[in-house]
Structure formats: structure tokens, C-alpha cells
Amino acid sequence: MPVYHVLLFKLKPGVSQEQIDGFCEAGRQMVGKVPGLRDFQVGPALAVTAHRAKGYDMGVVAILENVEDMPGYGLHPAHREY
């Protein structure tokens, strides 16, 4: 059964769009490198729901094959660098 690992975070002031784009791309590039990582989605709140974001700027959803993949995901060098 897949595991959905969800994170919300706030960006530091002054973060450029180029930095955000690089962050998003680096996350997506972990798929295929980290065993068990099936999909990785990252992006800003949707404009239609941004008023409910409670100050969070970005969200991440990492989909892993199963719960047994979580420890390896957290310790994998690509994830730690990310």
C-alpha cells in the first residue's frame, strides 16, 4: 500500500523564482534514484485555495511504495542533500 508523505513549509523572504524552480526540479529528480520513491510532487498553493494556506507557501507530496521504504527515503543521500 503506498505511503503519502506530505510536507508544508514557508519560504524565507527574498527567495527567487529561480531558486524555487531549482528546488522543485531537484525534488522531482529524486524519483528513480531513491528506492521506493514512486512520485514526488512539489509546488505552491493553488490560487483558489491560497487563502486557506495559513501562511504556507509550498507543499510536497512524496509517494512511496510502502511504509518499509520510509527509513531508506529519509536516509538516502539524494534526500538528505535535498
Backbone as XML, in Angstrom:
<?xml version="1.0"?>
<chain id="A" units="angstrom">
  <residue number="1" name="MET">
    <atom name="N" x="0.843" y="-1.178" z="0.000"/>
    <atom name="CA" x="0.000" y="0.000" z="0.000"/>
    <atom name="C" x="0.890" y="1.243" z="0.000"/>
  </residue>
  <residue number="2" name="PRO">
    <atom name="N" x="0.666" y="2.177" z="-0.909"/>
    <atom name="CA" x="1.513" y="3.364" z="-0.964"/>
    <atom name="C" x="1.400" y="4.229" z="0.291"/>
  </residue>
  <residue number="3" name="VAL">
    <atom name="N" x="2.471" y="4.979" z="0.540"/>
    <atom name="CA" x="2.527" y="5.923" z="1.651"/>
    <atom name="C" x="2.651" y="7.317" z="1.046"/>
  </residue>
  <residue number="4" name="TYR">
    <atom name="N" x="1.824" y="8.235" z="1.513"/>
    <atom name="CA" x="1.853" y="9.620" z="1.065"/>
    <atom name="C" x="2.491" y="10.459" z="2.172"/>
  </residue>
  <residue number="5" name="HIS">
    <atom name="N" x="3.679" y="10.948" z="1.907"/>
    <atom name="CA" x="4.429" y="11.769" z="2.865"/>
    <atom name="C" x="4.202" y="13.222" z="2.452"/>
  </residue>
  <residue number="6" name="VAL">
    <atom name="N" x="3.512" y="14.000" z="3.295"/>
    <atom name="CA" x="3.093" y="15.356" z="2.945"/>
    <atom name="C" x="3.801" y="16.367" z="3.843"/>
  </residue>
  <residue number="7" name="LEU">
    <atom name="N" x="4.342" y="17.415" z="3.215"/>
    <atom name="CA" x="5.016" y="18.477" z="3.953"/>
    <atom name="C" x="4.522" y="19.829" z="3.462"/>
  </residue>
  <residue number="8" name="LEU">
    <atom name="N" x="4.404" y="20.756" z="4.377"/>
    <atom name="CA" x="4.085" y="22.147" z="4.053"/>
    <atom name="C" x="5.184" y="23.006" z="4.648"/>
  </residue>
  <residue number="9" name="PHE">
    <atom name="N" x="5.562" y="24.057" z="3.945"/>
    <atom name="CA" x="6.596" y="24.913" z="4.508"/>
    <atom name="C" x="6.470" y="26.339" z="4.005"/>
  </residue>
  <residue number="10" name="LYS">
    <atom name="N" x="7.160" y="27.219" z="4.715"/>
    <atom name="CA" x="7.175" y="28.648" z="4.397"/>
    <atom name="C" x="8.541" y="29.003" z="3.834"/>
  </residue>
  <residue number="11" name="LEU">
    <atom name="N" x="8.535" y="29.811" z="2.801"/>
    <atom name="CA" x="9.783" y="30.255" z="2.189"/>
    <atom name="C" x="10.360" y="31.433" z="2.963"/>
  </residue>
  <residue number="12" name="LYS">
    <atom name="N" x="11.680" y="31.518" z="2.989"/>
    <atom name="CA" x="12.337" y="32.671" z="3.589"/>
    <atom name="C" x="12.120" y="33.877" z="2.682"/>
  </residue>
  <residue number="13" name="PRO">
    <atom name="N" x="12.071" y="35.073" z="3.257"/>
    <atom name="CA" x="11.930" y="36.271" z="2.425"/>
    <atom name="C" x="13.080" y="36.376" z="1.424"/>
  </residue>
  <residue number="14" name="GLY">
    <atom name="N" x="12.755" y="36.824" z="0.228"/>
    <atom name="CA" x="13.774" y="37.048" z="-0.779"/>
    <atom name="C" x="14.132" y="35.856" z="-1.643"/>
  </residue>
  <residue number="15" name="VAL">
    <atom name="N" x="13.459" y="34.731" z="-1.449"/>
    <atom name="CA" x="13.736" y="33.566" z="-2.287"/>
    <atom name="C" x="13.270" y="33.878" z="-3.708"/>
  </residue>
  <residue number="16" name="SER">
    <atom name="N" x="14.155" y="33.646" z="-4.674"/>
    <atom name="CA" x="13.832" y="33.979" z="-6.063"/>
    <atom name="C" x="13.037" y="32.858" z="-6.729"/>
  </residue>
  <residue number="17" name="GLN">
    <atom name="N" x="12.373" y="33.189" z="-7.815"/>
    <atom name="CA" x="11.641" y="32.177" z="-8.577"/>
    <atom name="C" x="12.607" y="31.134" z="-9.128"/>
  </residue>
  <residue number="18" name="GLU">
    <atom name="N" x="13.807" y="31.565" z="-9.481"/>
    <atom name="CA" x="14.824" y="30.627" z="-9.968"/>
    <atom name="C" x="15.187" y="29.604" z="-8.895"/>
  </residue>
  <residue number="19" name="GLN">
    <atom name="N" x="15.317" y="30.044" z="-7.656"/>
    <atom name="CA" x="15.613" y="29.127" z="-6.553"/>
    <atom name="C" x="14.451" y="28.169" z="-6.331"/>
  </residue>
  <residue number="20" name="ILE">
    <atom name="N" x="13.241" y="28.663" z="-6.397"/>
    <atom name="CA" x="12.056" y="27.820" z="-6.218"/>
    <atom name="C" x="11.997" y="26.769" z="-7.321"/>
  </residue>
  <residue number="21" name="ASP">
    <atom name="N" x="12.222" y="27.199" z="-8.559"/>
    <atom name="CA" x="12.196" y="26.256" z="-9.682"/>
    <atom name="C" x="13.262" y="25.178" z="-9.515"/>
  </residue>
  <residue number="22" name="GLY">
    <atom name="N" x="14.452" y="25.565" z="-9.071"/>
    <atom name="CA" x="15.521" y="24.603" z="-8.840"/>
    <atom name="C" x="15.169" y="23.617" z="-7.734"/>
  </residue>
  <residue number="23" name="PHE">
    <atom name="N" x="14.541" y="24.118" z="-6.688"/>
    <atom name="CA" x="14.100" y="23.274" z="-5.575"/>
    <atom name="C" x="13.085" y="22.242" z="-6.057"/>
  </residue>
  <residue number="24" name="CYS">
    <atom name="N" x="12.139" y="22.692" z="-6.860"/>
    <atom name="CA" x="11.101" y="21.785" z="-7.374"/>
    <atom name="C" x="11.717" y="20.720" z="-8.271"/>
  </residue>
  <residue number="25" name="GLU">
    <atom name="N" x="12.595" y="21.134" z="-9.151"/>
    <atom name="CA" x="13.216" y="20.181" z="-10.084"/>
    <atom name="C" x="14.103" y="19.180" z="-9.340"/>
  </residue>
  <residue number="26" name="ALA">
    <atom name="N" x="14.848" y="19.633" z="-8.355"/>
    <atom name="CA" x="15.704" y="18.731" z="-7.577"/>
    <atom name="C" x="14.871" y="17.668" z="-6.863"/>
  </residue>
  <residue number="27" name="GLY">
    <atom name="N" x="13.709" y="18.049" z="-6.370"/>
    <atom name="CA" x="12.829" y="17.080" z="-5.724"/>
    <atom name="C" x="12.332" y="16.036" z="-6.698"/>
  </residue>
  <residue number="28" name="ARG">
    <atom name="N" x="11.903" y="16.480" z="-7.863"/>
    <atom name="CA" x="11.393" y="15.540" z="-8.871"/>
    <atom name="C" x="12.494" y="14.594" z="-9.352"/>
  </residue>
  <residue number="29" name="GLN">
    <atom name="N" x="13.731" y="15.051" z="-9.372"/>
    <atom name="CA" x="14.837" y="14.220" z="-9.835"/>
    <atom name="C" x="15.182" y="13.080" z="-8.874"/>
  </residue>
  <residue number="30" name="MET">
    <atom name="N" x="14.646" y="13.117" z="-7.676"/>
    <atom name="CA" x="14.890" y="12.011" z="-6.741"/>
    <atom name="C" x="14.175" y="10.737" z="-7.168"/>
  </residue>
  <residue number="31" name="VAL">
    <atom name="N" x="13.081" y="10.878" z="-7.929"/>
    <atom name="CA" x="12.359" y="9.699" z="-8.407"/>
    <atom name="C" x="13.289" y="8.924" z="-9.335"/>
  </residue>
  <residue number="32" name="GLY">
    <atom name="N" x="13.442" y="7.640" z="-9.071"/>
    <atom name="CA" x="14.357" y="6.812" z="-9.846"/>
    <atom name="C" x="15.722" y="6.669" z="-9.186"/>
  </residue>
  <residue number="33" name="LYS">
    <atom name="N" x="16.052" y="7.575" z="-8.278"/>
    <atom name="CA" x="17.313" y="7.489" z="-7.534"/>
    <atom name="C" x="17.089" y="6.884" z="-6.151"/>
  </residue>
  <residue number="34" name="VAL">
    <atom name="N" x="15.978" y="7.264" z="-5.518"/>
    <atom name="CA" x="15.683" y="6.805" z="-4.159"/>
    <atom name="C" x="14.791" y="5.573" z="-4.247"/>
  </residue>
  <residue number="35" name="PRO">
    <atom name="N" x="15.266" y="4.423" z="-3.783"/>
    <atom name="CA" x="14.451" y="3.211" z="-3.851"/>
    <atom name="C" x="13.103" y="3.394" z="-3.147"/>
  </residue>
  <residue number="36" name="GLY">
    <atom name="N" x="12.063" y="2.975" z="-3.831"/>
    <atom name="CA" x="10.714" y="3.032" z="-3.270"/>
    <atom name="C" x="9.995" y="4.336" z="-3.514"/>
  </residue>
  <residue number="37" name="LEU">
    <atom name="N" x="10.686" y="5.373" z="-3.970"/>
    <atom name="CA" x="10.036" y="6.658" z="-4.230"/>
    <atom name="C" x="9.350" y="6.584" z="-5.587"/>
  </residue>
  <residue number="38" name="ARG">
    <atom name="N" x="8.042" y="6.523" z="-5.554"/>
    <atom name="CA" x="7.224" y="6.343" z="-6.754"/>
    <atom name="C" x="6.966" y="7.662" z="-7.480"/>
  </residue>
  <residue number="39" name="ASP">
    <atom name="N" x="6.706" y="8.730" z="-6.719"/>
    <atom name="CA" x="6.382" y="10.022" z="-7.310"/>
    <atom name="C" x="6.727" y="11.113" z="-6.308"/>
  </residue>
  <residue number="40" name="PHE">
    <atom name="N" x="6.991" y="12.306" z="-6.820"/>
    <atom name="CA" x="7.335" y="13.440" z="-5.974"/>
    <atom name="C" x="6.732" y="14.674" z="-6.621"/>
  </residue>
  <residue number="41" name="GLN">
    <atom name="N" x="5.800" y="15.288" z="-5.938"/>
    <atom name="CA" x="5.138" y="16.491" z="-6.431"/>
    <atom name="C" x="5.439" y="17.637" z="-5.480"/>
  </residue>
  <residue number="42" name="VAL">
    <atom name="N" x="5.738" y="18.794" z="-6.038"/>
    <atom name="CA" x="6.052" y="19.959" z="-5.220"/>
    <atom name="C" x="5.558" y="21.209" z="-5.941"/>
  </residue>
  <residue number="43" name="GLY">
    <atom name="N" x="5.048" y="22.157" z="-5.179"/>
    <atom name="CA" x="4.587" y="23.391" z="-5.789"/>
    <atom name="C" x="3.889" y="24.292" z="-4.796"/>
  </residue>
  <residue number="44" name="PRO">
    <atom name="N" x="3.491" y="25.466" z="-5.266"/>
    <atom name="CA" x="2.820" y="26.445" z="-4.410"/>
    <atom name="C" x="1.349" y="26.093" z="-4.209"/>
  </residue>
  <residue number="45" name="ALA">
    <atom name="N" x="0.738" y="26.785" z="-3.268"/>
    <atom name="CA" x="-0.707" y="26.645" z="-3.061"/>
    <atom name="C" x="-1.440" y="27.117" z="-4.322"/>
  </residue>
  <residue number="46" name="LEU">
    <atom name="N" x="-2.547" y="26.500" z="-4.612"/>
    <atom name="CA" x="-3.371" y="26.944" z="-5.730"/>
    <atom name="C" x="-3.978" y="28.293" z="-5.394"/>
  </residue>
  <residue number="47" name="ALA">
    <atom name="N" x="-4.081" y="29.154" z="-6.374"/>
    <atom name="CA" x="-4.643" y="30.492" z="-6.144"/>
    <atom name="C" x="-6.032" y="30.406" z="-5.519"/>
  </residue>
  <residue number="48" name="VAL">
    <atom name="N" x="-6.825" y="29.434" z="-5.945"/>
    <atom name="CA" x="-8.198" y="29.314" z="-5.457"/>
    <atom name="C" x="-8.262" y="28.887" z="-3.984"/>
  </residue>
  <residue number="49" name="THR">
    <atom name="N" x="-7.216" y="28.273" z="-3.467"/>
    <atom name="CA" x="-7.209" y="27.835" z="-2.065"/>
    <atom name="C" x="-6.138" y="28.529" z="-1.223"/>
  </residue>
  <residue number="50" name="ALA">
    <atom name="N" x="-5.395" y="29.467" z="-1.801"/>
    <atom name="CA" x="-4.296" y="30.126" z="-1.083"/>
    <atom name="C" x="-4.760" y="30.809" z="0.197"/>
  </residue>
  <residue number="51" name="HIS">
    <atom name="N" x="-5.987" y="31.286" z="0.232"/>
    <atom name="CA" x="-6.493" y="31.959" z="1.434"/>
    <atom name="C" x="-6.597" y="31.004" z="2.625"/>
  </residue>
  <residue number="52" name="ARG">
    <atom name="N" x="-6.583" y="29.701" z="2.367"/>
    <atom name="CA" x="-6.642" y="28.708" z="3.450"/>
    <atom name="C" x="-5.275" y="28.125" z="3.773"/>
  </residue>
  <residue number="53" name="ALA">
    <atom name="N" x="-4.213" y="28.621" z="3.161"/>
    <atom name="CA" x="-2.879" y="28.037" z="3.305"/>
    <atom name="C" x="-2.211" y="28.356" z="4.646"/>
  </residue>
  <residue number="54" name="LYS">
    <atom name="N" x="-2.794" y="29.247" z="5.442"/>
    <atom name="CA" x="-2.282" y="29.577" z="6.778"/>
    <atom name="C" x="-0.816" y="29.993" z="6.761"/>
  </residue>
  <residue number="55" name="GLY">
    <atom name="N" x="-0.423" y="30.717" z="5.708"/>
    <atom name="CA" x="0.931" y="31.226" z="5.636"/>
    <atom name="C" x="1.933" y="30.304" z="4.968"/>
  </residue>
  <residue number="56" name="TYR">
    <atom name="N" x="1.549" y="29.073" z="4.671"/>
    <atom name="CA" x="2.458" y="28.157" z="3.999"/>
    <atom name="C" x="2.528" y="28.510" z="2.520"/>
  </residue>
  <residue number="57" name="ASP">
    <atom name="N" x="3.744" y="28.480" z="1.976"/>
    <atom name="CA" x="3.962" y="28.868" z="0.592"/>
    <atom name="C" x="4.041" y="27.688" z="-0.369"/>
  </residue>
  <residue number="58" name="MET">
    <atom name="N" x="4.561" y="26.575" z="0.110"/>
    <atom name="CA" x="4.830" y="25.424" z="-0.754"/>
    <atom name="C" x="4.368" y="24.144" z="-0.073"/>
  </residue>
  <residue number="59" name="GLY">
    <atom name="N" x="4.121" y="23.153" z="-0.909"/>
    <atom name="CA" x="3.772" y="21.835" z="-0.402"/>
    <atom name="C" x="4.512" y="20.770" z="-1.189"/>
  </residue>
  <residue number="60" name="VAL">
    <atom name="N" x="4.766" y="19.646" z="-0.526"/>
    <atom name="CA" x="5.426" y="18.494" z="-1.127"/>
    <atom name="C" x="4.590" y="17.270" z="-0.817"/>
  </residue>
  <residue number="61" name="VAL">
    <atom name="N" x="4.421" y="16.412" z="-1.820"/>
    <atom name="CA" x="3.829" y="15.097" z="-1.617"/>
    <atom name="C" x="4.791" y="14.086" z="-2.224"/>
  </residue>
  <residue number="62" name="ALA">
    <atom name="N" x="5.384" y="13.275" z="-1.371"/>
    <atom name="CA" x="6.256" y="12.187" z="-1.810"/>
    <atom name="C" x="5.459" y="10.901" z="-1.665"/>
  </residue>
  <residue number="63" name="ILE">
    <atom name="N" x="5.367" y="10.138" z="-2.732"/>
    <atom name="CA" x="4.618" y="8.880" z="-2.705"/>
    <atom name="C" x="5.620" y="7.740" z="-2.755"/>
  </residue>
  <residue number="64" name="LEU">
    <atom name="N" x="5.586" y="6.929" z="-1.699"/>
    <atom name="CA" x="6.486" y="5.783" z="-1.596"/>
    <atom name="C" x="5.696" y="4.495" z="-1.779"/>
  </residue>
  <residue number="65" name="GLU">
    <atom name="N" x="6.377" y="3.457" z="-2.233"/>
    <atom name="CA" x="5.730" y="2.169" z="-2.489"/>
    <atom name="C" x="5.049" y="1.611" z="-1.241"/>
  </residue>
  <residue number="66" name="ASN">
    <atom name="N" x="5.734" y="1.681" z="-0.090"/>
    <atom name="CA" x="5.162" y="1.139" z="1.152"/>
    <atom name="C" x="5.879" y="1.742" z="2.349"/>
  </residue>
  <residue number="67" name="VAL">
    <atom name="N" x="5.358" y="1.494" z="3.516"/>
    <atom name="CA" x="5.901" y="2.086" z="4.746"/>
    <atom name="C" x="7.338" y="1.640" z="5.007"/>
  </residue>
  <residue number="68" name="GLU">
    <atom name="N" x="7.697" y="0.463" z="4.545"/>
    <atom name="CA" x="9.061" y="-0.022" z="4.748"/>
    <atom name="C" x="10.099" y="0.816" z="3.997"/>
  </residue>
  <residue number="69" name="ASP">
    <atom name="N" x="9.669" y="1.585" z="2.999"/>
    <atom name="CA" x="10.585" y="2.439" z="2.243"/>
    <atom name="C" x="10.892" y="3.762" z="2.942"/>
  </residue>
  <residue number="70" name="MET">
    <atom name="N" x="10.134" y="4.116" z="3.966"/>
    <atom name="CA" x="10.322" y="5.412" z="4.630"/>
    <atom name="C" x="11.713" y="5.592" z="5.231"/>
  </residue>
  <residue number="71" name="PRO">
    <atom name="N" x="12.246" y="4.630" z="5.992"/>
    <atom name="CA" x="13.578" y="4.855" z="6.581"/>
    <atom name="C" x="14.652" y="5.081" z="5.518"/>
  </residue>
  <residue number="72" name="GLY">
    <atom name="N" x="14.625" y="4.289" z="4.453"/>
    <atom name="CA" x="15.613" y="4.441" z="3.387"/>
    <atom name="C" x="15.474" y="5.767" z="2.662"/>
  </residue>
  <residue number="73" name="TYR">
    <atom name="N" x="14.243" y="6.226" z="2.491"/>
    <atom name="CA" x="13.976" y="7.515" z="1.862"/>
    <atom name="C" x="14.591" y="8.635" z="2.691"/>
  </residue>
  <residue number="74" name="GLY">
    <atom name="N" x="14.355" y="8.596" z="3.986"/>
    <atom name="CA" x="14.863" y="9.643" z="4.872"/>
    <atom name="C" x="16.375" y="9.684" z="4.960"/>
  </residue>
  <residue number="75" name="LEU">
    <atom name="N" x="17.015" y="8.543" z="4.819"/>
    <atom name="CA" x="18.467" y="8.459" z="4.960"/>
    <atom name="C" x="19.217" y="8.495" z="3.635"/>
  </residue>
  <residue number="76" name="HIS">
    <atom name="N" x="18.504" y="8.401" z="2.527"/>
    <atom name="CA" x="19.157" y="8.348" z="1.221"/>
    <atom name="C" x="19.922" y="9.658" z="0.970"/>
  </residue>
  <residue number="77" name="PRO">
    <atom name="N" x="21.144" y="9.569" z="0.416"/>
    <atom name="CA" x="21.939" y="10.778" z="0.158"/>
    <atom name="C" x="21.212" y="11.825" z="-0.701"/>
  </residue>
  <residue number="78" name="ALA">
    <atom name="N" x="20.446" y="11.407" z="-1.695"/>
    <atom name="CA" x="19.721" y="12.374" z="-2.542"/>
    <atom name="C" x="18.680" y="13.137" z="-1.729"/>
  </residue>
  <residue number="79" name="HIS">
    <atom name="N" x="18.015" y="12.448" z="-0.808"/>
    <atom name="CA" x="17.020" y="13.097" z="0.040"/>
    <atom name="C" x="17.688" y="14.022" z="1.043"/>
  </residue>
  <residue number="80" name="ARG">
    <atom name="N" x="18.779" y="13.561" z="1.629"/>
    <atom name="CA" x="19.479" y="14.381" z="2.619"/>
    <atom name="C" x="20.037" y="15.654" z="1.981"/>
  </residue>
  <residue number="81" name="GLU">
    <atom name="N" x="20.517" y="15.553" z="0.748"/>
    <atom name="CA" x="21.014" y="16.731" z="0.046"/>
    <atom name="C" x="19.867" y="17.676" z="-0.268"/>
  </residue>
  <residue number="82" name="TYR">
    <atom name="N" x="18.712" y="17.123" z="-0.619"/>
    <atom name="CA" x="17.550" y="17.933" z="-0.953"/>
    <atom name="C" x="17.131" y="18.764" z="0.228"/>
  </residue>
</chain>
